[in-house]
Amino acid sequence: MVNEDKELSNADYRQLFNVSQRTATRDLTGLVQTGWVRQIGVKRGTRYTVAQ
């Protein structure tokens, strides 16, 4: 999904996987909860990166 040291926004995820905003949010939240992805920021400025 995301290379190390790269960040991805919800919009980037939606475009990359051609999904709705709701699906992207659900997917990214799940990845954060499982520890695969780290969330950086909040609200509209939120970015995601591979957890280390």
N, C-alpha and C positions, 0 to 999 in steps of 0.2 A: 504494500500500500504506500508506505512512505519510506524513503531512504533515510538512513541515519543522517542527522544534522539538517534535514529538510523539514519544513513545516507545511501544513495543509489546512485550509479553512473548510468550513462546511460547504461553501460555494464551490471550492476546488473539488471536493469529494463528490458533490452532485454532478458536476460536469464530467468528471473522470468515469463515474459509474452509471451515469444517466439515470439517476433516481430523484425522487421528490425531496423537498426540504425535510419533511417529516421522517422519511426513511433514512436520510443521511444523519439527522440528529439522533435517531434511535440507534443506528449502527455505530456511530462515533461514541455515544454514551456507553454502549455495551463494551466497546473496546477499551474505554477508559476504566470501566468497572472491573474488567478482567485483568487489567494491568498491562495490556499490550501497547497501549497508547497513553501518552501523557498530555493532559489539557493545559494550555498556556493561555491565561487571560480569561475574561468573562464577556458575556453578551456578544455584541457584534464584532468585537476584536478577538474572539477566541480562535486559537490556532491549535493544531494537534501535531505531535511528533512521536516517533517511536520511543517507548519507555526504555530506560537504560538500567 
